[in-house]
Amino acid sequence: TILFTSSTAGEGKTISVTNTAIVFAHLGYNCLVIDADLRRPQCHRVLRVNNERGLTDFLVGREELETVIQPTTVAHLSVLNCGPPAPNPAELVGSQNMQEALKRLRTRFDFIFIDSPPVMPVSDAAVLSNMVDGVVFVVRGQQTPKNWVKSALSELRGERTKLLGVVLNRTDEQPDAASY
């Protein structure tokens, strides 16, 4: 289970998580993308699937987990969209139901890629980072202030959080460009 997050919105985490999942699916792994950004879900748009039902329906007990997972047009890739808006996103992603969902899904999929909200405005990513095997942190090059990156990474330094790496998006490849 790999969580993708960033400091703030607009850094490219949704594209990074979906593209990574597509690559792994093309390699023949059975993959799932979970849109756990319950405030600004985007995976359904990128993967061109319906968002009428999803994770929130399961977390509040309206649907069974199996009924909210959808296939995509990519072989070996399924998606668990956000679903309808929820009044308490942080509580839902930190719930026992979320932990139970991940436990059950681990037995069904080779890789689970989770798109979470950014770290800075809300606590969801920090909570989720303790439930997964690793975290990929997405940064928009030359755009995201370094102090935001440092702040967000320190928020993710949970007891179980394992930072797998950083995706540096939209970088300026000129030699004089600022680097992280």
N, C-alpha and C positions, 0 to 999 in steps of 0.2 A: 504494500500500500504506500503510495507516494503522493504527498500533498504538494501542490503548487500554490505559492502565495507571493506577495510583493509588499512593498512599503505602502503604496497608495494605488488608487485606481488608474487604469490606462497604461500600465507598464507591459502588457502583453501576456499575462498569465493564462488567460483562456485559450489564446492561440497556441501558446507553448504546451499546455496540457493536452489539448486535442491533437496537435501535430505529433507529440511524443506517443500518445496512445495509438494513433494511426500507424506510425512506424512499427511499433511493437506488434500490432495486429497483422501488418504485412509480413512480419517475420513468422507468423503462425501462432503467436501466443493468444490465448483467450483473454481479452481485455475489457475492462469496464471503466467508463468515465462517470464520475459522480459530480454533479454540480451542487456543491455545498455552499455556494454564495447565495444565501437565501434572500439577500437584499437586492442584488443586481445580477440575476442569473443570465448567462449568455451562451452556455454550451448548446442549448437547443437551437439557437440561431446558427451557430457555426456548423453543427452536425445536421442541421436541417431536419429536425424531428419535432413532434408535438410536445408542448409543455403543459398540457391540461392537468396531468397527474404526475406525481413524482415523489421526491424524498420527503417533502413536508407532509404529504398524505400518509406515508408510512410512519413518520415520527409521531404524528398526533393520533395514530391508530385508526385512520379511515380506510386504509388499504393494506393488503398483504405485500410484503417486500417483492415477491415474484411478479406481482401484477403491475408494478410501476417501472420495471426494467424494460427498455425498448431496444430492439435491434437497430443498427444504423445501416447505411448503404455500403459500409466497409465490412468485408468479411472478418469475422472474429472480434468485432467491436460492438459492444452494447453501451447504452447510456442510461443513467439514472438521473433524470432531470430534477430540477428544483421543485417544480410543481407550483401550486398556488402560493401567494404571499402568506407569510406567517407573522403573527404579532410579536413573537418572542424568539427570533433566530438564534441568539446566543444560547438560550436555554435548550433549544431543540438540538443543536449540533453537539452540545455537551451532555446530552441525555444518555440514559442507559439504553434507550432504543437505538441510538446512533452506534454505540459500542456493540450492541447485539447485531446490528445490520452489518457492520464491518467484519465481525467474527464469522457470520454466516457467508458473506460474500467471498471471504478469503478461501473458503473451501470450493467455491464454484469458478473463480477466475484466477488466471495466472498472475495478472497484474491489475491493480486498481489504482487509477489516477484520479485525484480529487482536486477540483478547482475550488479554492476557498476565497473568502473576502480578503482584501488587503489587511495587513497587520495594524497599521497606524490608527484607523478610525474605530475599529471594533476588536473584541477579544476572540472572535470565532476561530481565527487561524491558530492562535496560541493554544486554545483548548484542543483543537483537532490535531495539532502537532504532537501531542502526547499520546494519540491513539494510533498513529501510523508508524510504518517502518522507517520512513525518511521524508525529508523536506527538500524541495527544490525552490530556491528563492529567485524571483524574476526581477530584473532591474532594467529600467529604460536608460541606456547609456547617454551621457551628457545631458540628461534631463532631470533625473532624480538626484536631489542633493545628497551628498555623502553622509551628512549627519542623519538624514531620514533612514538611509540604509543601515547605518550603525544602530540607530534607535530601534528599528524594526527587528533586526537580528538579535538584539539584546532581549527583546520581548519574547522571542522564540526559544530562548535558552532554558527550556523546561528540563525537568528531570530525565525525561525519556526522549527529548527531541534530538534527532540526528540530522544534521545538515548535510545533504548529499552533494550539493553544489549550487552554483549560481548560473542563471541564464542571463547573459548581457544582450539585451535587445536594442535594435536601432542605434548601433554605434557608428561613430564617425571614424573611418579607418585612416584618417590622416595622421601622420606621425606626431603632430603637435597637439592632438586631441587629448583632453584630460582622461586619465584612466583611473579605475577603481583598484 
